[in-house]
Amino acid sequence: MNKKTLFAFLILYLSLVSCNPSQVEQEAVAHHNRGIEYLYNGDLERAISKFNQAIEIDPQHAKAYNIRGVAYFDMGEYDQAIADYDRAIEINPKLADAYDNRGIVYFKMGDLDRAIADYDRAIKIDPQFAMAYTNRGNAYLNKDDYDKAIADYDRAIEIDPQFALAYGNRGIVHFSKGEYDQAIADYDKSITYNPGGAATYWLRGESLLEIGEKQRAMSDLEIALELGLPAELQERAGELLDGLSQ
């Protein structure tokens, strides 16, 4: 092989080597994105299969571990979800979503202190992470620390003034404190930005009952049932409507 041929071979070889990482990354991202589609459509097993493929191709794909953790969480496999979030954080300690998601698992398991610690980390990494503030507010609400809960919901709303969930959850705090007018005002905002939130209509109906607005309460409870409440709330809403109609 003469020098010219050797150089041409080396140039071709080095070009192929330099292309391989991006090609691998693109293939992993394609599986990752396809998995997200399956996840959003509720096909959790196919979603996990796609995330597995992404991780097999690129074992350092932190986002694939993170989103696979979400799928495991949705399946109720909390230990596997935590293991995936742990791995995502090990690969990328600055991945705020992974801390937030792991906090959600701890919250679901009733470990509020560990949940708050993870939300703290997510917020430290991304101070504009409105969902992390809301999730931390939920943890404080469950600890009956209403002032801290409201402060977190306030901050989430400051970041995202159309964040329906933050308004709705802040309304729950006001309701718990007996501040029914303020609760109703927050539920109004929540419904404005998310008109399909059945639970928020139910919550507003409960608040309206507390201030004697029976007709408006009945209307909200009926809308909540039409939109589709969780089973445990359906029974409660039905009982309230029966009582109001008598």
RAURVEN-V478650 format. One record per backbone hydrogen bond with DSSP energy under -0.5 kcal/mol. NH is the residue of the N-H (numbers start at 0). CO is the residue of the C=O. E is the energy in kcal/mol with one decimal. If there is no record, write none. Layout:
nh | co | e
NH | CO | E
NH | CO | E
This chain:
nh | co | e
5 | 1 | -2.6
6 | 2 | -2.8
7 | 3 | -2.1
8 | 4 | -2.4
9 | 5 | -2.5
10 | 6 | -2.6
11 | 7 | -2.2
12 | 8 | -2.9
13 | 9 | -3.0
14 | 10 | -2.0
15 | 11 | -2.2
16 | 12 | -2.5
17 | 13 | -2.4
18 | 14 | -1.3
19 | 15 | -1.5
20 | 16 | -0.7
21 | 17 | -0.5
22 | 18 | -2.4
23 | 19 | -2.9
24 | 20 | -2.7
25 | 21 | -2.7
26 | 22 | -2.2
27 | 23 | -2.5
28 | 24 | -2.7
29 | 25 | -2.1
30 | 26 | -2.0
31 | 27 | -2.5
32 | 28 | -3.0
33 | 29 | -2.2
34 | 30 | -2.4
35 | 31 | -1.8
36 | 32 | -1.7
37 | 33 | -2.0
38 | 34 | -2.6
39 | 35 | -2.6
40 | 36 | -1.4
41 | 38 | -1.6
42 | 37 | -2.5
43 | 41 | -1.5
46 | 42 | -2.0
47 | 43 | -2.7
48 | 44 | -2.0
49 | 45 | -2.0
50 | 46 | -2.4
51 | 47 | -2.7
52 | 48 | -1.8
53 | 49 | -2.2
54 | 50 | -2.4
55 | 51 | -2.5
56 | 52 | -2.1
57 | 53 | -2.6
60 | 57 | -1.9
61 | 59 | -1.7
63 | 60 | -0.6
64 | 60 | -1.6
65 | 61 | -2.4
66 | 62 | -2.6
67 | 63 | -2.1
68 | 64 | -1.9
69 | 65 | -1.3
70 | 66 | -1.7
71 | 67 | -2.5
72 | 68 | -2.5
73 | 69 | -2.5
74 | 70 | -1.3
75 | 72 | -1.7
76 | 71 | -2.8
77 | 75 | -1.4
80 | 76 | -2.1
81 | 77 | -2.6
82 | 78 | -2.2
83 | 79 | -2.1
84 | 80 | -2.4
85 | 81 | -2.9
86 | 82 | -2.0
87 | 83 | -2.5
88 | 84 | -2.4
89 | 85 | -2.3
90 | 86 | -2.2
91 | 87 | -2.7
94 | 91 | -1.9
95 | 93 | -1.4
97 | 94 | -0.8
98 | 94 | -1.1
99 | 95 | -2.4
100 | 96 | -3.0
101 | 97 | -2.3
102 | 98 | -2.4
103 | 99 | -1.7
104 | 100 | -1.6
105 | 101 | -2.3
106 | 102 | -2.6
107 | 103 | -2.5
108 | 104 | -2.0
109 | 106 | -1.4
110 | 105 | -2.6
111 | 109 | -1.4
114 | 110 | -1.9
115 | 111 | -2.8
116 | 112 | -2.1
117 | 113 | -1.9
118 | 114 | -2.4
119 | 115 | -2.7
120 | 116 | -1.7
121 | 117 | -2.4
122 | 118 | -2.5
123 | 119 | -2.3
124 | 120 | -2.0
125 | 121 | -2.5
128 | 125 | -1.8
129 | 127 | -1.6
132 | 128 | -1.7
133 | 129 | -2.2
134 | 130 | -3.0
135 | 131 | -2.5
136 | 132 | -2.5
137 | 133 | -2.1
138 | 134 | -1.8
139 | 135 | -2.5
140 | 136 | -2.6
141 | 137 | -2.1
142 | 138 | -1.0
143 | 140 | -1.6
144 | 139 | -2.8
145 | 143 | -1.2
148 | 144 | -2.0
149 | 145 | -2.8
150 | 146 | -2.2
151 | 147 | -2.1
152 | 148 | -2.4
153 | 149 | -3.0
154 | 150 | -2.0
155 | 151 | -2.4
156 | 152 | -2.4
157 | 153 | -2.3
158 | 154 | -2.1
159 | 155 | -2.7
162 | 159 | -1.8
163 | 161 | -1.4
166 | 162 | -1.6
167 | 163 | -2.6
168 | 164 | -2.6
169 | 165 | -2.2
170 | 166 | -2.1
171 | 167 | -1.3
172 | 168 | -1.5
173 | 169 | -2.2
174 | 170 | -2.6
175 | 171 | -2.6
176 | 172 | -1.6
177 | 174 | -1.7
178 | 173 | -3.1
179 | 177 | -1.3
182 | 178 | -2.1
183 | 179 | -2.7
184 | 180 | -2.1
185 | 181 | -1.9
186 | 182 | -2.6
187 | 183 | -2.6
188 | 184 | -1.7
189 | 185 | -2.5
190 | 186 | -2.6
191 | 187 | -2.0
192 | 188 | -1.9
193 | 189 | -1.6
196 | 193 | -1.8
197 | 195 | -1.5
199 | 196 | -0.6
200 | 196 | -1.4
201 | 197 | -1.9
202 | 198 | -2.5
203 | 199 | -2.6
204 | 200 | -2.5
205 | 201 | -2.2
206 | 202 | -2.1
207 | 203 | -2.8
208 | 204 | -1.9
209 | 205 | -1.4
210 | 206 | -0.9
210 | 207 | -0.5
211 | 208 | -1.5
212 | 207 | -2.7
213 | 211 | -1.5
216 | 212 | -2.1
217 | 213 | -2.6
218 | 214 | -2.2
219 | 215 | -2.3
220 | 216 | -2.5
221 | 217 | -2.4
222 | 218 | -2.2
223 | 219 | -2.6
224 | 220 | -2.0
225 | 221 | -2.2
226 | 222 | -2.6
227 | 223 | -1.4
232 | 229 | -0.9
233 | 229 | -2.2
234 | 230 | -1.6
235 | 231 | -0.9
236 | 232 | -2.9
237 | 233 | -2.6
238 | 234 | -2.3
239 | 235 | -2.3
240 | 236 | -2.4
241 | 237 | -2.5
242 | 238 | -2.3
243 | 239 | -2.2
244 | 240 | -2.1
245 | 241 | -0.6
245 | 242 | -0.5
